[in-house]
Amino acid sequence: MNVLLILILCVWNINACGDENDDDDEFIDIGIQLNGDNRDILIADLIAEEKDLYNAGHISGIGLHHFRIQRRCNRRSKRSVEDIVDELKHDERIASVVVGEPLERKKRDFVHDDELEALYKRYRSWRKQPSLLDDEADMNGSLFKMTFDDALYKKQWYLVSLSMWEIQFVFRRFKENEGQLKTPANHDINVIPAWLAGYSGKGVIISIIDDGLDHKHPELTEKYLPQFSYDLNDLNDTEHDPSPRTYDSANNHGTRCAGASSGKANNGMCGVGVAYNSYIAGIRVLDGRITTLLEARALTLFAVNTSIKSASWGPTDDGTKMEAPGQLVNAALDYGVTHGRHGKGVLFVWASGNGGAAGDDCGADGYVSHHNVISIGSINHLGKTTYFGEFCPSTMAVAYTGGRHGKSSLEPSMPVGVVAADVGGKCTTKFFGTSGAAPVAAGGLALVLEANPDLTYRDVMHIIAETARIPNLSETDDWIINGAGFHVSDKFGFGVLDIGQMIARAQNWTNVNPRYECYQEYNGTNVALPIGATVEVSLNVDKCQNVTYLEHVVANVSFTFHRRGDVKITLISPSGTPSEMISYRDNDAANKGITFFPFMSVHKWGESPVGRWTLRIETRTPQTRDAQKSAMKNDAGQLLYFGLRLFGSYLSDDSNNMQKRHESSAFVPGQKELEWLYKRELSIRQSPNIMQKREFQNLATERQRRKEQHSEESSLLSSFWKRFGF
């Protein structure tokens, strides 16, 4: 049977070639899959030559050949897009043609306030609230000292903010590095135990998908892998060099991400990357117009050899957009986790977004809410959320990057964010927001993969769920203990990453069972959604084949309403765990509702899928005059569709997997219960026994081999005795 051609014609905005500048370049990206006997690179080259297209190569995983039209915009001579599509439709080697749409993508960096330098002086003299700054702890005379000579290492508070107990009792042979700006104790990702055990990312490849990579930077050059890097913004570059087009703030984002995750240690400059011995690669795709085809290609490029792909960008975080991956990007993400990292799955680490100040909600972003993605949010030096952070139930964890909790400039704030390399051989201490959190997390996960290279991408997700900590006791209003005993939050996910604890688990981890999924649909009639009402529909799941232990839960929903931002959706599991899939959004004035949008939650992790699921839809009364006018035109909407996609694995009753937990009903913990959990998790962090020695895993393997050998020899001897009557 011939394989049908899938052709995606990603058309740039033709109006970009305006009358004022008809000599600008026009780009049209095309992806084709050849059918039958025509599936050959030479055939692809022939078609490209015949149609005056540029063949940019084959896209692994999706099976497309990437073609591009690049010409000067001259309306009097160029063929129209319709003409090109018509020619392709009539080519006997081509079965179908689909015209796609361009995408709008924004980097998720956060520009710190101009007044921050003045605020820093106020911060240094802030002494009235000891809870904010632990001034009494004189770290200068302590016994802990990491042997890094990097100029800005002393400012990397998000890596080192140890308590005096840890300094005195855990790491007696080292000296502390002057308190890392004297931030409060325990507010870091607990990477020191991993470094002390010898883990630094060796053998792990982190690929930064962004606006370019200044790989000649001293922080990056020694570990840069050109064979796994590519430039998708300039396909004419035969070297495929992902270096930034300009060395300024317009194109420094990818380099900063790389420095945060993989910056070189002990070179006297910048800071220390979390995985300072990891390899680094770059995919340049954000420095120009982007389409679904380019986006999918960026996600699949070199996936087989890549360990982690870090993405700190996505749809615009202005509170007006709702966008989920299309067919190509979904296929690319599926390919990455099934074929990437030689079958163990690429870790896609994605920044959750900085649209909180605009009232945005990461539930409206189908990229960070994808079931193959590890979504990472950010918190400040006190373990609190930042005013620009976005909240949703798809966030797996948070990492420290800094920023104010509230919008008031009077609030003392850390003047230093993530320390990273910057373009042109420079350094920065002001890499804030979830853009910095994602590569910090990627670096931490690289250490985990080094500790146990056999972990699958889902193993890593399970370990995050098992080890993430509650980061503070002053912001506890939305924590829930789900039906499997995990603490979950829209603000923090499972909690803040604890790299030391993750490695302790990873060293002796048993791979989780294969992932399965089942699908259930609500079969009732359309449900009216009046203004200012609460409507609930239920879906009973009697059985979910091969799924007894939930992981990701996706609610596909379609509805109409006069103002999309005035709709809030909550999904409640049979165990009673609620997940606010999308919150009210003041800026979202769209009047078209949504169609089959995938809302995802990790809050049901470990629960059973069997039982009654409830979808609660709340609509609010108009908040503005424009909303009132909209409501007058259409005073009611409808729920048109509700389906559940349940991902998970099968755990038998006698399973001894670490992630097995006793199921019960979800509940909201009281303050005393949260304090107990918080102190318990801190005590585990501070335990001298949380890290095994570097050789422990090999020793355990050798012991197991000897045990099996002895068992086999005993079995053979026993058979010998029985056979010959001894």
Phi, psi and omega in degrees: 000132180293140174278120182297143177287133170251115183239120179252117179256102183268106190265124173291158180298109184297333181290350178296337177272075187280174182295333184283343185211069183286354181266001178295153177287142172248135179240134173229119179264137182228137173239128180233144172245121184282152183251156172054227183287355183271003183281082183208144181299324181294324176295319178298318177298320181295315178299317180300317180293318180296321185265006181061047179244156177261123180274109184266002176118174183267143180257108180296147175090325180255341177075028181252149168263131185268112176252154176217138169261127177225116183206168174285142180285108178219098189297340183280339186242333186281148174289148177285161177301321180299322179295317180297314180299319180296319178297318181293323179296331183265004177280126184293343178274357185239129185270324183205162181227130177236128179265123181259188183240149173289160181246153173250121182233140179233140174288146185260043174277163182232119179277119182288155184298144179297331183277007186294326181298318177293323180294331180299319179298322178293322179298319182294332181261006183284113184228359187280342181236090182301336181293339180278322183225127181272080185282337185286338181280103180276099185280343187298327183263011183283178188258009186253126181210111173283146188268048177260133178257011182296135191303325185253012181299325181295347179261003183272067183298331183285350176258328184223110170213060189287153174279162179297328178298315179296319182298317187279328190247338185265313188238067187295335187274358184236166179242144181283150188266057172065028167085000179044063181067015177056041175287159181303149183297150172074003178263073174206178184270011174057051180269342183304314179301326179293316178298316181296331178278358176099005180271128181215013178094012183301130177083357182261136181252120176253126178251127180261115177267111189194213185266009179134170182219118177280077189285352175275356178298137180304334179287340190237336195299323184290332184252009181285136180245098181294332182291344178244022178241161184199153176246105179270352178272340178226086183288348177280349180285109183291341178275345182055038183283121183276017180302147180299148177291323177229149181257071181211189184294344179286338185219040180253000190293311181297321179296320178296317178301316180296319179296322180294320183276323195224015181304140183294144177261154175057042173243011173078003181223162180050218180239204181246124174293150181302316177250074193287353175246011178283158172279154182229139176225162182223138172243111181272117183216342186270353182269062181156184179291149186225146180230173178300327181293312179295321180297314179296321180294321178299324182284334183262341183304124175057027183298326182300324184261355185264139179273312186223136172243123183253128181231115179247057183200175179166194176303153183304132182268058182251007178079010181245344188262149166224114186216135177235157179302144175273193185300317183293314182291322175301316179296322180295316179294320177298317179298318182299320183274345179262327182246342182293159180050044177056041174096349179272347175098128173293142171272110175271109181255121189235136176288132188286340176120153183243030185267014183300323180294336177264011179073024181279164185222124183292353171294340178275358181252104183286355176279305178290342179262020180276145185288351177258008187245144171261107183270130185237127174259183183230152175224169184263190187289351176258005182079014181261158175292159176256157184293341180265357181289151176253145183242140175187163185279006177267348179295127180274322183197173177234160175226159182280130172221341180103174181122156180285148175286316178250174183277346185293132178286350179281344180288129178296139185221151177289122182282352182245128175261219176286133177274132185205165171293151175230160185299155179074024179077014182265179178228159176223149172245012188235047176262094187255177172080182181290343174300323177279330182294320183297311178291330174298316177296318179301318177297317178297319180291333176297322177295322179295318179293327176294322179295326179213091182295347182274359179295137171274171179298327179285327174304317181297319177298317179297319180294323175301312181299325183283334192242344183299142187253151169293123190276342181200167179247010181256353179224082190235019190287343185237015177288140176227141170264113186283180186294346178256004177092005177277139172273129185226153185207143173295332184275321189243359187066229174279347180137194180274142180299137176235096188293322178301313179293324179298319181290322177302321177287318186297326185300330182235029186281140172261127183305138179291159179293162181303153179273137174235170175214153172223161184231133179231141182237145170281123186256010179283178179284169177303144185247129180292143178239084179292162177288135178071035184232164173239124183236138178233139172233149184241152179222120181265124177255110180277327183202142175231105189307122176066010178241109173245346184231106185288149171239271180264139176239123181247125175256112175272123189227139171233133176208162171242146176195154186293334179215112188299325182289352179263021179240130176240136184236131178233136177248128182244126183279168176301334178278356178092013179277117178271144174227119178280096188291326174210135180261171172300139179230113186298327185274351184271096183259011181301138182252016184254001180067211179220157179233115175049050181274134182270104173269130185239145178224141171254008185287347179264015185306126177088349180281169174272142179280348187281133177133198186264120175260141182235129173255117181254125179242122178247135175241141182252160178289157182303136182258346182224169178296319178298321178294324177296319178296320179296320181293328179293329180282328183209098189270008179205150175238192180215143166275117186262332183202144175212119177223150181245128173251111189253116179256143177174195182225173180258124175241122177284163182297332182263013181295140178251021178298146180299329186279358179290132179221155177283133184274142177209190179274145178292153177206160175268117183287147174282171182298320180295323178293320177294321178298320179296315179297316182299312181292324179296317180291326176292322180295325177293318178301321186272000181290135178295345186259014183286338182244125171282165177293162182305323185274001188299317184296316178297322179296317179297320179296317180295319178298318180295320179297317179295320179297316179293321179296316179297318179297320180293318179296319179297320180295317179296318180296318179298318178297322179298315181298316181295320184296323185252014169077020178282000000 
